[in-house]
Amino acid sequence: MKKFIIIFALLFVGLFTNLNAQNLSWRVVNPRIIRESGYDRFEFEVEVKSNVSGFYFAALQATFNTTSTSGQYPFATGNGTFVRKGLSLDATKYDNAIIDNNTSGRVNISLSSSYTWNPAGFPPPVPSEHYELMPTTWATLGTFKMYLNPSYTGEVSTMVWNTPLMDNNNFYQDPALTSWSNFPTPYTYGNNVFQNLYLGRIYCSALGWSQIGNTLNAQWVDWTTAVNTSVFDTLSTGGHAVISATGAQTAKLRIHGDGLAGHDVSGGRLEIGP
């Protein structure tokens, strides 16, 4: 009886491990504002990784729910774009990225393979010819680019993953199987909230300062103007925000720190020169 219990326990552990072998992790980093064609655009990167090597992306969906303090939608409806970056996501392997941002405060992208896997086909298919290999370290899936509503002056009070929607729409391809497999849920969502992020002026340790309005295709900062300012570090090591200008002005200043959900650093850091 004791031997039977041990064998059953090992089988149970093995089955549980197999069912939960795959895990997909998501995070968002590097917020900034860029001036383009007379409009201000809010951008950030979406990063992804798998915990197991040797498997391939079949379909991915990244979805955010956003809210604002003023009740007004901060992004211009219908003008969002998603730029593939880092991972090649070859257009011959994947359908075009679909992006949707609407007045209900939802922003999402969808990517799906244009190929149906059949290991029994002839000649036998080569996975890399049809799918992208999933990275096991953080890799940039792409960049969200959304125009800000010109009249919006508040903050994004939350930008959080819509986990139920994502949990049902992310799939991987096992080369040994004939069909896609759904990632076990829940996934890992790291750095997944831009909590109370002001959209007037932003600091990101990877990209420096950016501010609404100025020359085209540029990040810049003008301390002679008093606008809402967020200091948002997104790297666990490296630089921090420095204000060295004499008479620097902000309307409101928020240093995003260790106590806020969604940050994978020890805290926002700001140095004010004497």
PANURO-279556 format. One record per atom (N, C-alpha, C): residue in one letter; z, y, x. Coordinates in pm, whole numbers, plus 50000, padded with zeros to 5 digits. Each point is the difference from the previous one (the first is absolute). Layout:
# residues N
AZYX
...
//
This chain:
# residues 274
M500004988050083
M500005012049917
M500005012550087
K500814999750106
K500085011450089
K498665002650065
K499314989250043
K498695001450063
K499005005949902
F500084995649873
F499095005149898
F500195015049979
I501255004249997
I500305014349980
I499445008250116
I500144994850123
I499505007250116
I498485001249995
I499314989049966
I498545000149990
I499565009749892
F500674999849884
F499645009149890
F500195014550042
A501095002750072
A500275013650045
A498925004850096
L499574991150091
L498955003750094
L498685002649929
L499694991749900
L498785002049922
L500055013349925
F501175003149944
F500165012549925
F499825012150092
V500634999350118
V499885010950097
V498565001550044
G499334988750027
G498605000550042
G499125005949893
L500214996349873
L499215005549891
L500245014749985
F501295004150006
F500335014149986
F499375008250112
T500064994650125
T499425007050113
T498505001449984
N499354989449949
N498555000449983
N499605010449896
L500755000449889
L499675009349894
L500225014450043
N500885002250095
N500355013650040
N499575003050143
A499034992450050
A499585001950138
A499315013350020
Q499215004149902
Q499255012450013
Q500805011749947
N499975010950074
N500625012149951
N499195011950047
L499715008949908
L499235012050032
L500945012049999
S499955008050105
S500865011750011
S499165012749993
W500505009949930
W499325012849983
W500915011450043
R499405010850048
R500755012350019
R499025011750002
V500505011949974
V499205012350008
V500605009050106
V499135006750076
V500465008350112
V499115012450010
N500455009350083
N499225011450047
N499495009249889
P500895006049923
P499555009749900
P499545012950066
R498985006349948
R499545013050050
R499135006749895
I499805013050021
I499135007949913
I498885005750084
I498774998549952
I498835005150071
I499185008649904
R499525011150051
R499155009049922
R498554995350010
E499354998349886
E498614995349999
E499235006649886
S498895006750034
S499085005849900
S500735008649897
G500955007850047
G500705009149910
G501134993749923
Y500284987050023
Y501084993249930
Y500944993650103
D501234997949955
D500984993450086
D500114985449962
R499964991550101
R499994985749978
R501264993750060
F500664991549924
F501164992650047
F499534986250046
E500424996150122
E499554987350055
E501194991950052
F499844986950000
F500954991250067
F499334986650023
E500524992550100
E499454986850031
E500764989049926
V499274989449968
V500594987849944
V499884989050105
E501124994250038
E500004989650102
E500424986649938
V499504989250059
V500254986749945
V500104990050114
K500724989149976
K500054989050095
K500434987349928
S499684988650061
S500424987149949
S501014993950096
N500834991049950
N500984993650087
N499464987250064
V498824995549960
V499424987650050
V498585002650045
S499634995050117
S498655001950052
S499064989149948
G498695002450013
G499024989949968
G499535000049856
F500405010149920
F499585001049862
F499225013149982
Y499315001249887
Y499045010849983
Y500265007749870
F499695013150006
F500085008149878
F498904995849903
A500374997449875
A499014997349897
A499935011549900
A501155004949956
A500045011449910
A501315007550020
L499935013149998
L501195008350022
L500035011349899
Q501195003549956
Q500155011649914
Q501255007650041
A499835012850029
A501115008850033
A500125010549890
T501145000549934
T500175008849886
T501315007750011
F499935013049971
F501175008750005
F500215006549864
N501255001549964
N500365008549888
N500605012850056
T499525011349954
T500515012850049
T500555008349885
T501015008050030
T500545009549903
T500225013250072
S500215010449925
S500235013250059
S501135007049926
T500645009350068
T501155006649942
T499615009349886
S498805005450005
S499605009549897
S499354993349878
G499804986850008
G499344992949892
G498495001050007
Q499485007650095
Q498555001450016
Q499534990150105
Y498874993849974
Y499454990450095
Y499565007350126
P500514996150118
P499725007750121
P498594998350055
F499314989249960
F498684997450057
F498915002449898
A498855004750048
A498875002749912
A499424986749952
T499924998349868
T499554987449942
T498564997250038
G499764987850043
G498644995550023
G499405003750133
N500735006950087
N499445004350128
N500584992550119
G500634988749975
G500584992450109
G498964991750073
T500184998350129
T499144991350079
T500864991250088
F499454988850039
F500684990850089
F499054996750113
V500425002750122
V499174997850117
V500524987850076
R499174990150015
R500384988150076
R500145003650147
K501064995150059
K500305004250136
K500864989350066
G499794997850127
G500824990250070
G499434986149980
L500254993949884
L499364987549965
L498575003149961
S499064991950046
S498605003449976
S499634998649853
L500514989549934
L499674997649860
L498515002349976
D499204992350072
D498555001050001
D499454999949858
A499105009449971
A499425001149866
A499204987649962
T499554992250098
T499284987749968
T500964989149953
K501285001750028
K500994990149961
K500785004249875
Y500145013449983
Y500835005049891
Y499225009749914
D500314999749871
D499445009949910
D500555013750037
N499375010549949
N500465013550027
N501435001949952
A500755008250073
A501355003349959
A499955007949871
I500834996249906
I500105007149873
I501305007850001
I499925012949974
I501225008249997
I500115006749864
D501205000849951
D500255006249870
D501255008450011
N499905012749963
N501205008249987
N499895007749870
N501044999449919
N499895005149864
N501215008449963
T499945005749880
T501025009449957
T501334993449968
S500044986749999
S501274993249978
S500794998550129
G499425004950112
G500714999650126
G499824987250077
R498894993049976
R499764987650073
R498825001750094
V500154994750121
V498945000450099
V499854985750054
N498794994849996
N499854986450051
N498624997750062
I499974990550093
I498754995350057
I499914985049979
S498794994949992
S499784985649988
S498874995950092
L500234989550076
L498994994250086
L499914985149968
S498794994749987
S499864985849976
S498804994650077
S500104987450040
S498914993850074
S498804998149908
S498825001150057
S498764997849924
S499534985650015
Y500854991350057
Y499594986350031
Y500984990149936
T499474989149946
T500844989349947
T500064988750102
W501184996950046
W500184990450109
W499764985649952
N499234992550078
N499754985949969
N499964992250131
P501134994150041
P500044993050128
P499064988050005
A499634994849881
A499124988249996
A498525003750006
G499705012950010
G498615004350002
G499284995450126
F498675000849996
F499214996250118
F499025011250032
P500005004750125
P500934995750105
P501415004949973
P501004993650061
P501385004249975
P500185014950030
P500655007549912
P500135014450019
P500945003550115
V499735011450059
V500875005350106
V500845011149938
P501344998549997
P500845009949930
P499755014350044
S499865002350130
S499865013750050
S498715006649954
E499034992149952
E498755005849953
E500115005249857
H501094996449933
H500135003649859
H501285007649967
Y501004999250085
Y501295006249972
Y500545006850125
E500935009249979
E500695006350111
E501304992350030
L500234997650127
L501234993450041
L501195009349977
M501064994949940
M501165008349974
M500775002550128
P500395012550027
P500765003050122
P501454995749985
T500634996950112
T501424996549999
T500865011350054
T499385011050038
T500715012350033
T499435011049912
W500715011149986
W499555010549910
W498605004850037
A499114999949902
A498645004950018
A499655009249884
T499225010350028
T499645009649896
T498914994349911
L500344998449874
L499014995549903
L499045011449967
G500545011949988
G499145011449970
G500825012549974
T499335010649965
T500605013049978
T499765004749857
F501075003449930
F499875006549870
F499755014950023
K499045005649926
K499725014350006
K499905005149857
M500905009049964
M500045005149863
M500145015150001
Y499155006849925
Y500085014549990
Y501205004049915
L500685010350047
L501145005349926
L499515009249889
N500714999749889
N499705009849896
N500315013950055
P499075009549990
P500215013350059
P501255007049948
S500394997249875
S501155006849941
S501324992950027
Y499954988750069
Y501234992350020
Y500765005250121
T501275003349979
T500825005450110
T501304992350020
G500174989249924
G501274992750006
G500024989450107
E500634988949968
E500144989050093
E499604987049931
V499714990050080
V499834986649946
V501374993650000
S500614998749883
S501374995249998
S500074985250035
T498994992349967
T499924986350050
T498544995950011
M499714992250102
M498734993150011
M500364985750040
V500024991149903
V500564986750022
V498974989549962
W500044988650070
W499094989149968
W500194995349856
N498904997249934
N500044993349870
N499994985050028
T501184994650026
T500094986350051
T499514989449901
P500295000749870
P499504989449911
P498474999050001
L499335011550006
L498554999850002
L499474994150130
M500635003750111
M499554994950130
M500304985250015
D501154995649950
D500394986050016
D499014990449935
N499275004949902
N499064991449928
N498565001650047
N499755008650099
N498625003050036
N499744999950150
N500834993050075
N499784998750143
N499874985150035
F498874996550064
F499694986050025
F499574998050145
Y500234987950049
Y499554996350134
Y499164987449992
Q499184997950102
Q499154988250006
Q500484990650109
D500374988049960
D500324989350094
D498704992750030
P499584999450126
P498724993550032
P499914985549953
A501154993549978
A499984986049959
A499894998249849
L500115011049925
L499994999049854
L498725006049943
T499684996049877
T498745004249938
T500115013349927
S501205004949977
S500155012249920
S501065009050060
W500055012249948
W501005009650045
W501394995349960
S500995004650075
S501394997249968
S500745013249987
N500865000749900
N500785012049978
N501195000250096
F500275011750059
F501195001150084
F501254997649916
P500974992450054
P501274998749928
P500645013749982
T500735001749896
T500665012749973
T501504998450021
P500725010650032
P499435013450021
P499465001750141
Y499145009450017
Y499545003750133
Y501085008350070
T499685004050122
T500905009050071
T499425014149993
Y500775009449949
Y499555013749987
Y500845008850089
G499475003550117
G500735008350093
G499495014249996
N500885009650022
N499625014150005
N499135003649879
N500434995749883
N499125000449884
N500225011849907
V500875009150037
V500265011449911
V499935013050079
F499185009349955
F500115013850047
F500945006849901
Q501255000450037
Q501035004549908
Q500165015150009
N499765006949888
N500185014549993
N499255007250112
L498754996450017
L499185005750106
L499365012949953
Y500315011150068
Y499365012749967
Y498544999950045
L499165006149920
L498575000350031
L499555013650053
G500955008650035
G499625012950056
G499764999350149
R500934993850073
R499904998650145
R500684986950038
I499354992150085
I500494986750034
I500014998350151
Y501054993450049
Y500004995650139
Y500034984850004
C499134994250082
C499964985750025
C499994998150151
S500864991150051
S500124998750145
S498724995050064
A499164993049925
A498744995050057
A498915010750000
L500125009849910
L498895009449980
L500395014650016
G501285002850012
G500415013950013
G500125007049866
W499805013250002
W500185008349880
W498705001149921
S500125001449869
S498865003649917
S500515008649885
Q499135008349947
Q500405009649897
Q498835002749907
I500315002949874
I498955003149903
I499265012650041
G498664999449990
G499165011850015
G499805004850141
N498765001950041
N499625006450126
N498584995750032
T499684998550128
T498654996650039
T499664985749959
L498724997049988
L499554987149954
L500324989150102
N500264987949948
N500174988050080
N501035001650112
A501105006249966
A501005002850103
A501404998149945
Q500904995650088
Q501425000449971
Q500585011950077
W500885007249936
W500485012250062
W501365003549941
V500685009650057
V501265004749946
V500095015150023
D500445007049899
D500165014550006
D501435003449958
W500845002550101
W501415002449971
W500275013949943
T498985008549990
T500215013149939
T499994999249848
T499614988349945
T500004998249855
T501164991049959
A500645003549892
A501154992249952
A499534990149895
V499834987350040
V499594989549906
V500984988350014
N500034991549897
N500844988150005
N499564991050115
T500964994950076
T499704992950124
T500744986850007
S499284989350034
S500594986850020
S499824995650145
V501084995250059
V499954993850132
V500124985049978
F498924993050028
F499914985849965
F499554992250122
D500934994250074
D499644991650114
D499524986449950
T498974994650064
T499504987049960
T499914990350116
L500505003650116
L500014991050114
L501444996950040
S500254987650040
S501364996350039
S500355005850137
T498985003250080
T500235006650128
T499005011450012
G500245009050092
G499045010750021
G500565013649966
G499095009349974
G500375014049987
G500735003249871
H500415012449990
H500665004849881
H499525014249973
A500375005249884
A499555013349960
A500715010750082
V499255010050042
V500565011350076
V499515012949936
I500945009049971
I499665013449955
I500365009650113
S498995005750064
S500265009050113
S499575014249970
A499365002249883
A499525013449966
A501165009349966
T499885012650042
T500995010049965
T499795004349856
G501105000449922
G499895004449862
G499334990049909
A500064987150032
A499384989749918
A500605000049860
Q499154998349898
Q500445000649862
Q499654987249925
T500894995849911
T499704989749902
T500625004449868
A499414995349890
A500615002549870
A501144990249979
K499704987150021
K501004989549997
K499704990750116
L501034995050063
L499844991050114
L500704986949971
R499284989150012
R500584986849978
R499714991250120
I501054994650063
I499864990750111
I500244986049945
H498954992149998
H500084986749939
H500684990550097
G501164995049959
G500864993050094
G500274985649965
D501004994650065
D500324985949994
D500404995449861
G500555009049921
G500524996149869
G498954998449892
L498745003450030
L498954999349898
L499274986750009
A499734994149886
A499314987249997
A498595001550055
G499534989650068
G498614999950043
G499745005350138
H501035003150078
H499795005050135
H500434989450101
D499124997250096
D500344989950099
D500425006250133
V500545012149995
V500525006650118
V501475003449975
S500705003850107
S501435002749986
S500265013149927
G498985008549987
G500175012449928
G499005010550040
G499745009449912
G499165011250035
G500715008550104
R499225005950092
R500595007650109
R499335013650012
L500785010450010
L499465013550008
L500755007850107
E499275005950093
E500585008250105
E499625014649975
I501005008549991
I499765014349977
I500335007350129
G498985006650057
G500185007050126
G500965011849988
P500645003950109
P500975011049995
P499325013349973
//
